[in-house]
């Protein structure tokens, strides 16, 4: 049984471990959402996560198991006329069990409750399986692209990377 809650600053260590473990490093390779073959370095750190949690108009939702352990999370930030969705993360050991879908639906419900009707996101263009997963859930590429940040804070690309922008109208 998974419950969806709002993250707090006390969750920072667990969120940091979850996100870095799901996106980078050896543990990430146990799941299907890894970026370990595309990027070196860490995905985030506690300071960056604290900044996200303290951003006006932003929230991070967490999926917690029966022991209150964070099994997944998703970040939402209100932007001009829409919400941005990022860091949809599920523990590599729990992927393909529906937690990501529950978090995505909870994010969409949250956005509707805030009076908004669309979500945008940026996805690394070569992550075809992930793009297909979002498409199956109603997200579509807008045709817009964004450059991948050149800051090591986002990771060190092993190949040229860019983002595609995806959107869903709720």
DSSP file (Angstrom, degrees, kcal/mol; ACC not computed):
  #  RESIDUE AA STRUCTURE BP1 BP2  ACC     N-H-->O    O-->H-N    N-H-->O    O-->H-N    TCO  KAPPA ALPHA  PHI   PSI    X-CA   Y-CA   Z-CA
    1    1 A X              0   0    0      0, 0.0     2,-0.4     0, 0.0    65,-0.1   0.000 360.0 360.0 360.0 126.9    0.0    0.0    0.0
    2    2 A X        -     0   0    0     63,-0.1     2,-0.4    64,-0.1    63,-0.2  -0.896 360.0-163.4-110.8 136.9    1.4    3.4   -1.1
    3    3 A X  E     -A   64   0A   0     61,-2.3    61,-3.0    -2,-0.4     2,-0.5  -0.936  14.1-137.1-117.0 146.6    0.4    6.7    0.3
    4    4 A X  E     +A   63   0A   0     -2,-0.4     2,-0.3    59,-0.2    59,-0.2  -0.899  32.6 162.4-105.9 126.9    1.1   10.0   -1.4
    5    5 A X  E     -A   62   0A   0     57,-2.3    57,-3.3    -2,-0.5     2,-0.4  -0.819  41.6 -97.4-133.2 171.1    2.3   12.9    0.9
    6    6 A X  E     -A   61   0A   0     -2,-0.3    55,-0.2    55,-0.2     2,-0.0  -0.810  42.8-118.7 -92.3 133.0    4.0   16.3    0.5
    7    7 A X        -     0   0    0     53,-3.6    53,-0.3    -2,-0.4     2,-0.3  -0.347  28.5-163.2 -68.9 150.2    7.8   16.2    1.2
    8    8 A X    >   -     0   0    0     -2,-0.0     3,-2.0     1,-0.0     4,-0.2  -0.785  38.6 -95.5-124.8 172.3    9.2   18.3    4.0
    9    9 A X  G >  S+     0   0    0      1,-0.3     3,-1.5    -2,-0.3     4,-0.3   0.785 121.4  65.2 -60.9 -27.3   12.7   19.4    4.8
   10   10 A X  G 3  S+     0   0    0      1,-0.3     3,-0.3     2,-0.1     4,-0.3   0.690  94.8  61.1 -68.7 -15.5   13.2   16.5    7.1
   11   11 A X  G <> S+     0   0    0     -3,-2.0     4,-2.8     1,-0.2     5,-0.3   0.511  74.6 100.7 -84.9  -5.8   12.8   14.2    4.0
   12   12 A X  H <> S+     0   0    0     -3,-1.5     4,-2.8    -4,-0.2     5,-0.2   0.880  79.5  47.9 -54.0 -48.6   15.9   15.7    2.3
   13   13 A X  H  > S+     0   0    0     -3,-0.3     4,-2.1    -4,-0.3    -1,-0.2   0.925 115.9  44.5 -59.9 -42.6   18.4   12.9    3.2
   14   14 A X  H  > S+     0   0    0     -4,-0.3     4,-2.5    -3,-0.2    -1,-0.2   0.898 114.6  48.9 -68.1 -40.3   16.0   10.2    2.0
   15   15 A X  H  X S+     0   0    0     -4,-2.8     4,-3.0     2,-0.2     5,-0.3   0.923 110.3  51.2 -64.0 -44.0   15.1   12.1   -1.1
   16   16 A X  H  X S+     0   0    0     -4,-2.8     4,-2.2    -5,-0.3     5,-0.3   0.928 113.0  45.2 -59.5 -46.3   18.7   12.7   -2.0
   17   17 A X  H  X S+     0   0    0     -4,-2.1     4,-2.2    -5,-0.2    -1,-0.2   0.923 115.1  47.9 -63.9 -45.1   19.5    9.0   -1.6
   18   18 A X  H  X S+     0   0    0     -4,-2.5     4,-1.8     2,-0.2    -2,-0.2   0.948 114.3  44.3 -60.9 -51.7   16.5    7.9   -3.6
   19   19 A X  H  X S+     0   0    0     -4,-3.0     4,-1.8     1,-0.2     5,-0.3   0.931 116.9  44.0 -66.0 -47.6   17.0   10.3   -6.5
   20   20 A X  H  X S+     0   0    0     -4,-2.2     4,-2.2    -5,-0.3    -1,-0.2   0.894 114.5  51.0 -64.8 -37.8   20.7    9.7   -6.9
   21   21 A X  H  < S+     0   0    0     -4,-2.2    -1,-0.2    -5,-0.3    -2,-0.2   0.798 112.6  46.1 -68.6 -28.5   20.2    6.0   -6.5
   22   22 A X  H  < S+     0   0    0     -4,-1.8    -1,-0.2    -5,-0.2    -2,-0.2   0.786 122.7  31.6 -84.5 -28.5   17.5    5.9   -9.2
   23   23 A X  H  < S+     0   0    0     -4,-1.8    12,-2.8    11,-0.2    13,-0.4   0.795 120.7  26.7-100.5 -32.5   19.3    8.0  -11.8
   24   24 A X  S  X S+     0   0    0     -4,-2.2     4,-0.6    -5,-0.3     3,-0.2  -0.858  90.6  28.5-132.9 162.0   23.0    7.4  -11.4
   25   25 A X  H  > S-     0   0    0     -2,-0.3     4,-0.7     1,-0.2     3,-0.2  -0.124  97.3 -52.2  84.0-179.3   25.4    4.8  -10.2
   26   26 A X  H >4 S+     0   0    0      1,-0.2     3,-0.8     2,-0.2     4,-0.3   0.862 130.5  56.1 -66.6 -39.6   25.3    1.0  -10.1
   27   27 A X  H >4 S+     0   0    0      1,-0.2     3,-1.8     2,-0.2     4,-0.3   0.870  99.8  61.8 -62.2 -34.6   22.0    0.8   -8.2
   28   28 A X  H >< S+     0   0    0     -4,-0.6     3,-1.8     1,-0.3     6,-0.4   0.820  91.4  66.7 -60.3 -30.5   20.3    2.8  -10.9
   29   29 A X  T << S+     0   0    0     -3,-0.8    -1,-0.3    -4,-0.7    -2,-0.2   0.611  86.8  69.8 -69.5 -10.5   21.1    0.1  -13.5
   30   30 A X  T <  S+     0   0    0     -3,-1.8    -1,-0.3    -4,-0.3     2,-0.2   0.658 100.3  54.6 -78.1 -16.0   18.7   -2.2  -11.6
   31   31 A X  S <  S-     0   0    0     -3,-1.8     3,-0.4    -4,-0.3    61,-0.1  -0.564  86.1-120.4-110.8 176.5   15.8   -0.1  -12.9
   32   32 A X  S    S+     0   0    0     -2,-0.2    98,-0.1     1,-0.2    97,-0.1   0.495 101.4  65.3 -96.7  -3.8   14.7    1.0  -16.3
   33   33 A X  S    S+     0   0    0     -5,-0.2    -1,-0.2    57,-0.1    -4,-0.1   0.251  70.7 138.5-102.4  13.6   14.9    4.8  -15.8
   34   34 A X        -     0   0    0     -6,-0.4   -11,-0.2    -3,-0.4   -10,-0.2  -0.202  37.2-171.4 -62.1 146.4   18.7    5.0  -15.2
   35   35 A X    >>  +     0   0    0    -12,-2.8     4,-2.4     1,-0.1     3,-1.9   0.221  58.6 110.2-110.6   7.5   20.7    7.9  -16.7
   36   36 A X  T 34 S+     0   0    0    -13,-0.4   -12,-0.1     1,-0.3    -1,-0.1   0.772  76.0  51.1 -59.8 -29.1   24.0    6.2  -15.7
   37   37 A X  T 34 S+     0   0    0      1,-0.1    -1,-0.3    -3,-0.1     3,-0.1   0.643 117.7  39.9 -80.9 -13.6   24.9    5.3  -19.3
   38   38 A X  T <4 S+     0   0    0     -3,-1.9   120,-3.2     1,-0.2   121,-0.5   0.734 119.4  30.5-102.9 -29.3   24.4    9.0  -20.3
   39   39 A X  E  <  -G  157   0B   0     -4,-2.4    -1,-0.2   118,-0.3     2,-0.2  -0.978  56.3-153.4-139.4 143.0   25.8   11.0  -17.4
   40   40 A X  E     +G  156   0B   0    116,-2.5   116,-2.6    -2,-0.4     2,-0.1  -0.631  61.9  41.4-100.5 169.3   28.5   10.8  -14.8
   41   41 A X  S    S-     0   0    0     -2,-0.2     2,-0.1   114,-0.2   -16,-0.1  -0.262  97.5 -44.0  87.8-176.8   28.3   12.6  -11.4
   42   42 A X        -     0   0    0    110,-0.2     3,-0.1     1,-0.1    -2,-0.1  -0.472  36.3-139.7 -88.2 161.5   25.4   13.0   -9.1
   43   43 A X  S    S-     0   0    0      1,-0.3     2,-0.3    -2,-0.1    -1,-0.1   0.800  78.0 -26.4 -86.8 -34.5   21.8   13.9  -10.1
   44   44 A X        -     0   0    0    -28,-0.2     2,-0.3     4,-0.0    -1,-0.3  -0.926  56.3-138.3-162.0 179.7   21.2   16.3   -7.2
   45   45 A X     >  -     0   0    0     -2,-0.3     4,-2.4    -3,-0.1     5,-0.2  -0.922  38.0 -95.3-145.5 173.6   22.3   17.1   -3.6
   46   46 A X  H  > S+     0   0    0     -2,-0.3     4,-2.6     1,-0.2     5,-0.2   0.854 121.3  53.9 -63.4 -35.4   20.5   18.1   -0.4
   47   47 A X  H  > S+     0   0    0      2,-0.2     4,-2.2     1,-0.2    -1,-0.2   0.931 110.7  46.2 -64.1 -44.2   21.2   21.8   -0.9
   48   48 A X  H  > S+     0   0    0      2,-0.2     4,-2.0     1,-0.2    -2,-0.2   0.914 113.5  49.3 -63.9 -42.1   19.6   21.7   -4.4
   49   49 A X  H  X S+     0   0    0     -4,-2.4     4,-2.7     2,-0.2    -2,-0.2   0.897 108.6  52.9 -64.1 -40.0   16.6   19.7   -3.1
   50   50 A X  H  X S+     0   0    0     -4,-2.6     4,-1.6     1,-0.2    -1,-0.2   0.919 107.9  52.0 -60.8 -41.9   16.2   22.2   -0.3
   51   51 A X  H  < S+     0   0    0     -4,-2.2     4,-0.3     1,-0.2    -1,-0.2   0.900 110.2  48.5 -60.2 -40.9   16.1   25.0   -2.8
   52   52 A X  H >< S+     0   0    0     -4,-2.0     3,-1.4     1,-0.2    -2,-0.2   0.932 110.4  50.1 -64.8 -45.2   13.4   23.2   -4.8
   53   53 A X  H 3< S+     0   0    0     -4,-2.7    -1,-0.2     1,-0.3    -2,-0.2   0.782 113.0  47.7 -64.7 -25.5   11.3   22.5   -1.7
   54   54 A X  T 3< S+     0   0    0     -4,-1.6     2,-0.3    -5,-0.2    -1,-0.3   0.372  82.7 117.1 -97.5   4.2   11.5   26.2   -0.8
   55   55 A X  S X  S-     0   0    0     -3,-1.4     3,-1.8    -4,-0.3     2,-0.0  -0.580  75.9-110.5 -71.6 127.4   10.7   27.5   -4.2
   56   56 A X  T 3  S+     0   0    0     -2,-0.3     3,-0.1     1,-0.3    -1,-0.1  -0.358 103.3  17.6 -58.0 134.4    7.4   29.5   -4.1
   57   57 A X  T 3  S+     0   0    0      1,-0.3    21,-2.5    20,-0.1     2,-0.3   0.598 104.9 114.7  80.6  11.4    4.7   27.6   -6.0
   58   58 A X  E <   + B   0  77A   0     -3,-1.8     2,-0.3    19,-0.2    -1,-0.3  -0.819  36.5 173.9-116.8 155.8    6.5   24.3   -5.8
   59   59 A X  E     - B   0  76A   0     17,-2.6    17,-3.0    -2,-0.3     2,-0.5  -0.985  20.7-146.4-151.9 149.6    5.9   21.0   -4.1
   60   60 A X  E     - B   0  75A   0     -2,-0.3   -53,-3.6   -53,-0.3     2,-0.3  -0.989  17.2-154.2-119.3 123.6    7.4   17.6   -4.0
   61   61 A X  E     -AB   6  74A   0     13,-2.7    13,-2.0    -2,-0.5     2,-0.4  -0.747   9.7-156.1 -93.6 143.0    5.1   14.7   -3.6
   62   62 A X  E     -AB   5  73A   0    -57,-3.3   -57,-2.3    -2,-0.3     2,-0.6  -0.918  12.1-143.8-120.0 146.2    6.3   11.5   -2.1
   63   63 A X  E     -AB   4  72A   0      9,-2.7     8,-3.3    -2,-0.4     9,-1.3  -0.949  26.8-169.5-103.9 123.0    5.1    7.9   -2.4
   64   64 A X  E     -AB   3  70A   0    -61,-3.0   -61,-2.3    -2,-0.6     6,-0.2  -0.905  12.7-137.5-118.9 142.4    5.6    6.1    1.0
   65   65 A X    >   -     0   0    0      4,-2.2     3,-2.2    -2,-0.4   -63,-0.1  -0.167  45.7 -81.0 -84.5-174.5    5.2    2.4    1.8
   66   66 A X  T 3  S+     0   0    0      1,-0.3   -64,-0.1     2,-0.1    -1,-0.1   0.691 132.6  53.3 -64.9 -18.7    3.6    1.0    4.9
   67   67 A X  T 3  S-     0   0    0      2,-0.1    -1,-0.3     0, 0.0     3,-0.1   0.253 119.4-110.4 -97.6  12.0    6.7    1.6    6.9
   68   68 A X    <   +     0   0    0     -3,-2.2     2,-0.3     1,-0.3    -2,-0.1   0.652  68.6 148.7  68.7  18.0    6.7    5.3    5.8
   69   69 A X        -     0   0    0      1,-0.1    -4,-2.2     2,-0.0     2,-0.6  -0.665  55.2-113.8 -80.9 136.5    9.8    4.8    3.7
   70   70 A X  E     +B   64   0A   0     -2,-0.3    -6,-0.3    -6,-0.2     3,-0.1  -0.613  39.7 170.9 -75.3 116.6   10.0    7.0    0.6
   71   71 A X  E     -     0   0A   0     -8,-3.3    20,-2.7    -2,-0.6     2,-0.3   0.586  64.6  -7.2 -99.3 -16.4    9.7    4.8   -2.4
   72   72 A X  E     -BC  63  90A   0     -9,-1.3    -9,-2.7    18,-0.2     2,-0.3  -0.983  57.8-165.0-169.4 167.9    9.3    7.5   -5.0
   73   73 A X  E     -BC  62  89A   0     16,-2.3    16,-3.1    -2,-0.3     2,-0.3  -0.980   5.7-159.5-156.8 164.5    8.8   11.2   -5.6
   74   74 A X  E     -B   61   0A   0    -13,-2.0   -13,-2.7    -2,-0.3     2,-0.4  -0.968  15.3-140.2-150.8 138.9    7.8   13.8   -8.1
   75   75 A X  E     -BC  60  86A   0     11,-3.2    11,-2.5    -2,-0.3     2,-0.4  -0.831  17.1-174.0-102.7 136.0    8.5   17.6   -8.2
   76   76 A X  E     -BC  59  85A   0    -17,-3.0   -17,-2.6    -2,-0.4     2,-0.4  -0.994   2.5-177.6-129.1 137.0    6.0   20.2   -9.4
   77   77 A X  E     -BC  58  84A   0      7,-2.1     7,-3.1    -2,-0.4     2,-0.3  -0.983  26.6-125.9-137.9 126.0    6.5   23.9   -9.9
   78   78 A X  E     + C   0  83A   0    -21,-2.5     5,-0.2    -2,-0.4     2,-0.2  -0.510  39.8 167.3 -67.7 128.1    4.0   26.5  -10.9
   79   79 A X  E >   - C   0  82A   0      3,-3.1     3,-1.3    -2,-0.3     2,-0.5  -0.701  51.4 -40.6-130.1-175.5    5.1   28.4  -13.9
   80   80 A X  T 3  S-     0   0    0      1,-0.3     3,-0.1    -2,-0.2    -1,-0.0  -0.297 122.7 -27.3 -56.2 102.2    3.5   30.8  -16.4
   81   81 A X  T 3  S+     0   0    0     -2,-0.5    36,-0.4     1,-0.1    -1,-0.3   0.479 132.6  49.2  74.6   3.5    0.0   29.2  -17.0
   82   82 A X  E <  S-C   79   0A   0     -3,-1.3    -3,-3.1    34,-0.1     2,-0.4  -0.900  79.4-107.1-154.8 177.3    1.1   25.6  -16.3
   83   83 A X  E     -Cd  78 119A   0     35,-1.6    37,-2.7    -2,-0.3     2,-0.4  -0.953  25.5-137.4-115.5 143.2    3.0   23.4  -13.9
   84   84 A X  E     -Cd  77 120A   0     -7,-3.1    -7,-2.1    -2,-0.4     2,-0.5  -0.852  15.9-155.2 -96.3 134.3    6.4   21.9  -14.6
   85   85 A X  E     +C   76   0A   0     35,-2.8    37,-0.5    -2,-0.4     2,-0.3  -0.936  25.0 153.9-111.2 131.4    6.9   18.3  -13.6
   86   86 A X  E     +C   75   0A   0    -11,-2.5   -11,-3.2    -2,-0.5     3,-0.2  -0.945  44.5  32.0-148.2 168.9   10.4   17.0  -12.9
   87   87 A X  E     +     0   0A   0     -2,-0.3     2,-0.8     1,-0.2   -14,-0.2   0.789  57.6 179.3  52.3  37.2   12.3   14.3  -11.0
   88   88 A X  E     +     0   0A   0    -14,-0.2     2,-0.4   -13,-0.1   -14,-0.2  -0.606  20.4 175.8 -66.4 112.9    9.6   11.6  -11.2
   89   89 A X  E     +C   73   0A   0    -16,-3.1   -16,-2.3    -2,-0.8     2,-0.4  -0.967  25.1 178.9-133.1 136.0   11.6    9.0   -9.4
   90   90 A X  E     -C   72   0A   0     -2,-0.4   -18,-0.2   -18,-0.2     5,-0.1  -0.998  44.7 -96.6-132.9 138.6   10.9    5.5   -8.1
   91   91 A X    >>  -     0   0    0    -20,-2.7     3,-2.2    -2,-0.4     4,-0.7  -0.265  33.7-126.3 -49.0 131.5   13.4    3.3   -6.3
   92   92 A X  G >4 S+     0   0    0      1,-0.3     3,-0.6     2,-0.2    -1,-0.2   0.807 110.0  57.0 -54.6 -30.6   15.0    1.0   -8.9
   93   93 A X  G 34 S+     0   0    0      1,-0.2    -1,-0.3   -62,-0.1    -2,-0.1   0.642 112.5  40.8 -75.4 -13.2   14.1   -2.1   -6.8
   94   94 A X  G X4 S+     0   0    0     -3,-2.2     3,-0.8   -23,-0.1     5,-0.4   0.348  85.3 125.1-115.5   3.5   10.4   -1.1   -7.0
   95   95 A X  T <<  +     0   0    0     -4,-0.7    -3,-0.0    -3,-0.6    -4,-0.0  -0.244  65.5  32.8 -66.5 155.7   10.1    0.1  -10.6
   96   96 A X  T 3  S+     0   0    0      1,-0.0    -1,-0.2   -65,-0.0    -4,-0.0   0.658  91.4 102.2  71.4  19.6    7.4   -1.5  -12.9
   97   97 A X  S <  S-     0   0    0     -3,-0.8    -2,-0.1     0, 0.0    -1,-0.0   0.298 100.5 -98.9-112.5   7.7    5.1   -1.9   -9.9
   98   98 A X  S  > S+     0   0    0     -4,-0.0     4,-2.2     3,-0.0     5,-0.1   0.397  91.3 115.6  95.8  -3.5    2.8    1.1  -10.5
   99   99 A X  H  > S+     0   0    0     -5,-0.4     4,-2.6     2,-0.2     5,-0.2   0.915  77.3  51.1 -67.3 -41.7    4.4    3.6   -8.1
  100  100 A X  H  > S+     0   0    0      1,-0.2     4,-2.6     2,-0.2    -1,-0.2   0.913 110.6  49.1 -60.7 -42.4    5.4    5.9  -10.9
  101  101 A X  H  > S+     0   0    0      2,-0.2     4,-2.6     1,-0.2    -1,-0.2   0.905 110.3  51.1 -63.7 -41.8    1.9    5.9  -12.4
  102  102 A X  H  X S+     0   0    0     -4,-2.2     4,-2.4     1,-0.2    -2,-0.2   0.918 111.9  47.3 -61.9 -42.6    0.4    6.6   -9.0
  103  103 A X  H  X S+     0   0    0     -4,-2.6     4,-2.5     2,-0.2    -2,-0.2   0.906 111.3  50.9 -65.0 -41.3    2.8    9.6   -8.5
  104  104 A X  H  X S+     0   0    0     -4,-2.6     4,-2.3     2,-0.2    -2,-0.2   0.932 112.4  46.0 -62.5 -45.5    2.0   10.9  -12.0
  105  105 A X  H  X S+     0   0    0     -4,-2.6     4,-2.5     1,-0.2    -1,-0.2   0.890 112.2  51.2 -64.6 -39.2   -1.7   10.7  -11.4
  106  106 A X  H  X S+     0   0    0     -4,-2.4     4,-2.5    -5,-0.2    -1,-0.2   0.893 109.6  51.1 -64.5 -38.4   -1.3   12.3   -8.0
  107  107 A X  H  X S+     0   0    0     -4,-2.5     4,-2.5     2,-0.2    -2,-0.2   0.925 110.3  48.5 -63.1 -44.5    0.7   15.1   -9.7
  108  108 A X  H  X S+     0   0    0     -4,-2.3     4,-2.2     2,-0.2    -2,-0.2   0.907 111.6  49.4 -63.2 -41.7   -2.0   15.6  -12.2
  109  109 A X  H  X S+     0   0    0     -4,-2.5     4,-2.6     2,-0.2    -2,-0.2   0.918 110.1  51.7 -61.3 -43.6   -4.7   15.7   -9.5
  110  110 A X  H  X S+     0   0    0     -4,-2.5     4,-1.4     1,-0.2    -2,-0.2   0.926 109.1  50.0 -59.3 -45.6   -2.6   18.3   -7.5
  111  111 A X  H  <>S+     0   0    0     -4,-2.5     5,-2.1     1,-0.2     3,-0.3   0.915 111.1  48.7 -61.5 -43.5   -2.3   20.5  -10.6
  112  112 A X  H ><5S+     0   0    0     -4,-2.2     3,-1.9     1,-0.2    -1,-0.2   0.916 107.9  54.8 -61.7 -42.4   -6.0   20.4  -11.2
  113  113 A X  H 3<5S+     0   0    0     -4,-2.6    -1,-0.2     1,-0.3    -2,-0.2   0.785 103.5  56.4 -62.5 -26.4   -6.7   21.2   -7.5
  114  114 A X  T 3<5S-     0   0    0     -4,-1.4    -1,-0.3    -3,-0.3    -2,-0.2   0.465 123.5-106.9 -83.5  -1.0   -4.5   24.3   -8.0
  115  115 A X  T < 5S+     0   0    0     -3,-1.9     2,-0.3     1,-0.3    -3,-0.2   0.669  79.7 124.3  86.2  18.6   -6.8   25.4  -10.8
  116  116 A X      < -     0   0    0     -5,-2.1    -1,-0.3     1,-0.1    -2,-0.1  -0.740  44.7-162.0-108.7 159.2   -4.4   24.6  -13.7
  117  117 A X        +     0   0    0    -36,-0.4    53,-3.3    -2,-0.3     2,-0.3   0.199  62.9  55.8-129.0  17.7   -5.0   22.4  -16.7
  118  118 A X  E     - E   0 169A   0     51,-0.3   -35,-1.6    52,-0.2     2,-0.4  -1.000  51.0-160.7-151.1 154.3   -1.6   21.6  -18.1
  119  119 A X  E     -dE  83 168A   0     49,-2.2    49,-2.3    -2,-0.3     2,-0.3  -0.995   9.9-168.6-130.5 135.1    1.8   20.1  -17.2
  120  120 A X  E     +dE  84 167A   0    -37,-2.7   -35,-2.8    -2,-0.4     2,-0.3  -0.862   9.2 173.8-117.9 159.1    5.0   20.5  -19.1
  121  121 A X  E     - E   0 166A   0     45,-2.2    45,-2.7    -2,-0.3     2,-0.4  -0.978  27.0-128.5-155.4 162.6    8.3   18.6  -18.6
  122  122 A X  E     - E   0 165A   0    -37,-0.5     2,-0.4    -2,-0.3    43,-0.2  -0.980  25.2-175.7-117.6 130.8   11.7   18.2  -20.2
  123  123 A X  E     - E   0 164A   0     41,-2.5    41,-2.9    -2,-0.4     2,-0.1  -0.984  37.2-103.3-127.7 135.7   13.0   14.7  -21.0
  124  124 A X  E >   - E   0 163A   0     -2,-0.4     3,-2.2    39,-0.2    39,-0.3  -0.401  35.6-130.5 -57.9 126.9   16.4   13.9  -22.4
  125  125 A X  T 3  S+     0   0    0     37,-2.8    -1,-0.2     1,-0.3    38,-0.1   0.713 101.5  55.6 -60.7 -25.6   15.8   13.2  -26.0
  126  126 A X  T 3  S+     0   0    0     36,-0.3     2,-1.5     1,-0.2    -1,-0.3   0.408  79.2  95.2 -89.5   4.3   17.6    9.9  -26.2
  127  127 A X    <>  +     0   0    0     -3,-2.2     4,-2.5     1,-0.2     3,-0.3  -0.505  48.7 163.5 -91.6  67.7   15.5    8.3  -23.4
  128  128 A X  H  >  +     0   0    0     -2,-1.5     4,-2.5     1,-0.2    -1,-0.2   0.836  67.9  52.5 -60.7 -39.9   13.1    6.7  -25.8
  129  129 A X  H  > S+     0   0    0     -3,-0.2     4,-1.9     2,-0.2    -1,-0.2   0.897 112.1  46.7 -64.0 -39.3   11.6    4.2  -23.4
  130  130 A X  H  > S+     0   0    0     -3,-0.3     4,-2.4     2,-0.2    -2,-0.2   0.917 111.5  50.4 -69.2 -43.0   10.8    7.0  -20.9
  131  131 A X  H  X S+     0   0    0     -4,-2.5     4,-2.4     1,-0.2    -2,-0.2   0.925 110.6  50.4 -59.0 -44.5    9.4    9.3  -23.6
  132  132 A X  H  X S+     0   0    0     -4,-2.5     4,-2.3     2,-0.2    -1,-0.2   0.879 107.7  53.8 -62.3 -38.1    7.1    6.4  -24.8
  133  133 A X  H  X S+     0   0    0     -4,-1.9     4,-0.8     2,-0.2    -1,-0.2   0.938 110.5  46.0 -62.0 -46.4    6.0    5.8  -21.2
  134  134 A X  H ><>S+     0   0    0     -4,-2.4     5,-2.3     1,-0.2     3,-0.9   0.896 110.1  54.3 -63.9 -38.6    4.9    9.5  -20.9
  135  135 A X  H ><5S+     0   0    0     -4,-2.4     3,-1.9     1,-0.3    -1,-0.2   0.901 103.0  56.2 -61.7 -40.0    3.2    9.3  -24.3
  136  136 A X  H 3<5S+     0   0    0     -4,-2.3    -1,-0.3     1,-0.3    -2,-0.2   0.730 106.7  52.4 -63.2 -20.0    1.2    6.3  -23.1
  137  137 A X  T <<5S-     0   0    0     -3,-0.9    -1,-0.3    -4,-0.8    -2,-0.2   0.159 131.0 -90.9-103.7  17.6    0.0    8.6  -20.2
  138  138 A X  T < 5S+     0   0    0     -3,-1.9    31,-0.3     1,-0.3     2,-0.3   0.485  82.0 132.5  96.1   3.6   -1.1   11.4  -22.5
  139  139 A X      < -     0   0    0     -5,-2.3     2,-0.4    -6,-0.1    -1,-0.3  -0.674  33.9-167.1 -89.1 144.3    2.0   13.5  -22.8
  140  140 A X  E     -F  167   0A   0     27,-2.4    27,-2.3    -2,-0.3     2,-0.2  -0.969  27.5-105.4-132.4 146.3    3.1   14.7  -26.2
  141  141 A X  E     -F  166   0A   0     -2,-0.4    25,-0.3    25,-0.2    23,-0.0  -0.476  22.7-154.5 -66.1 137.0    6.2   16.3  -27.6
  142  142 A X  E     -     0   0A   0     23,-3.0    -1,-0.1     2,-0.3    24,-0.1   0.623  38.9-112.4 -87.6 -14.0    5.7   20.0  -28.3
  143  143 A X  E    S+     0   0A   0     22,-0.5     2,-0.2     1,-0.4    23,-0.1   0.238  81.9 119.2  95.6 -12.2    8.4   20.2  -30.9
  144  144 A X  E     -     0   0A   0     21,-0.3    21,-2.2     2,-0.0    -1,-0.4  -0.596  43.7-167.2 -85.7 148.8   10.5   22.4  -28.6
  145  145 A X  E     -F  164   0A   0     -2,-0.2     2,-0.3    19,-0.2    19,-0.2  -0.908   6.1-158.0-128.9 160.6   13.9   21.4  -27.4
  146  146 A X  E     -F  163   0A   0     17,-1.9    17,-3.2    -2,-0.3     2,-0.1  -0.986  26.9-108.3-135.1 145.7   16.2   22.8  -24.7
  147  147 A X  E     -F  162   0A   0     -2,-0.3     2,-0.3    15,-0.2    15,-0.2  -0.427  37.4-108.2 -70.2 150.0   20.0   22.5  -24.4
  148  148 A X        -     0   0    0     13,-1.1    13,-0.1     1,-0.1    -1,-0.1  -0.624  46.2 -98.9 -74.0 135.9   21.3   20.2  -21.6
  149  149 A X        -     0   0    0     -2,-0.3    -1,-0.1     1,-0.1     5,-0.1  -0.238  21.6-146.3 -58.4 141.7   22.8   22.4  -18.8
  150  150 A X        +     0   0    0      6,-0.1     2,-0.3    -3,-0.1    -1,-0.1   0.404  65.9 109.7 -89.3   3.4   26.6   22.6  -19.0
  151  151 A X  S >  S-     0   0    0      1,-0.1     3,-2.0     5,-0.0     4,-0.3  -0.637  70.5-137.5 -81.6 132.9   26.8   22.8  -15.2
  152  152 A X  G >  S+     0   0    0     -2,-0.3     3,-1.2     1,-0.3  -110,-0.2   0.688  98.3  80.4 -59.9 -16.2   28.3   19.7  -13.5
  153  153 A X  G 3  S+     0   0    0      1,-0.3    -1,-0.3     2,-0.1     3,-0.1   0.750  96.2  43.7 -62.0 -22.0   25.6   20.2  -10.9
  154  154 A X  G <  S-     0   0    0     -3,-2.0    -1,-0.3     1,-0.4    -2,-0.2   0.464 128.7 -89.3 -98.4  -4.4   23.3   18.4  -13.4
  155  155 A X    <   -     0   0    0     -3,-1.2     2,-0.7    -4,-0.3    -1,-0.4  -0.360  39.6 -83.0 112.7 163.4   25.8   15.7  -14.3
  156  156 A X  E     -G   40   0B   0   -116,-2.6  -116,-2.5    -2,-0.1    -6,-0.1  -0.910  45.6-129.8-109.1 109.6   28.6   15.3  -16.8
  157  157 A X  E     -G   39   0B   0     -2,-0.7  -118,-0.3  -118,-0.2     3,-0.1  -0.274  11.7-159.6 -62.1 140.4   27.3   14.1  -20.2
  158  158 A X  S    S+     0   0    0   -120,-3.2     2,-0.3     1,-0.1    -1,-0.1   0.471  83.8  12.8 -92.7  -6.6   29.0   11.2  -21.8
  159  159 A X  S    S-     0   0    0   -121,-0.5    -1,-0.1     0, 0.0     2,-0.1  -0.951 106.3 -68.2-156.4 164.4   27.6   12.3  -25.2
  160  160 A X        -     0   0    0     -2,-0.3     2,-0.3    -3,-0.1    -2,-0.1  -0.419  60.5-173.6 -61.5 133.1   25.9   15.4  -26.5
  161  161 A X        +     0   0    0     -2,-0.1   -13,-1.1   -13,-0.1     2,-0.3  -0.934  16.6 173.0-130.8 152.1   22.4   15.7  -24.9
  162  162 A X  E     - F   0 147A   0     -2,-0.3   -37,-2.8   -15,-0.2     2,-0.3  -0.960  26.8-118.4-146.7 165.2   19.4   17.9  -25.2
  163  163 A X  E     -EF 124 146A   0    -17,-3.2   -17,-1.9    -2,-0.3     2,-0.4  -0.779  12.7-148.6-101.7 148.0   15.9   17.9  -23.8
  164  164 A X  E     -EF 123 145A   0    -41,-2.9   -41,-2.5    -2,-0.3     2,-0.5  -0.893  22.4-127.5-104.0 149.8   12.6   17.6  -25.6
  165  165 A X  E     -E  122   0A   0    -21,-2.2   -23,-3.0    -2,-0.4   -22,-0.5  -0.842  26.6-171.2 -98.3 130.5    9.6   19.4  -24.1
  166  166 A X  E     -EF 121 141A   0    -45,-2.7   -45,-2.2    -2,-0.5     2,-0.3  -0.878   2.1-172.2-119.6 153.9    6.5   17.4  -23.5
  167  167 A X  E     -EF 120 140A   0    -27,-2.3   -27,-2.4    -2,-0.3     2,-0.4  -0.995  12.2-165.4-146.9 148.6    3.1   18.6  -22.4
  168  168 A X  E     -E  119   0A   0    -49,-2.3   -49,-2.2    -2,-0.3     2,-0.6  -0.996  14.5-146.0-133.8 131.8   -0.3   17.3  -21.3
  169  169 A X  E      E  118   0A   0     -2,-0.4   -51,-0.3   -31,-0.3    -2,-0.0  -0.861 360.0 360.0 -93.1 127.2   -3.5   19.2  -21.2
  170  170 A X              0   0    0    -53,-3.3   -52,-0.2    -2,-0.6    -1,-0.1   0.437 360.0 360.0 -88.5 360.0   -5.6   17.9  -18.2
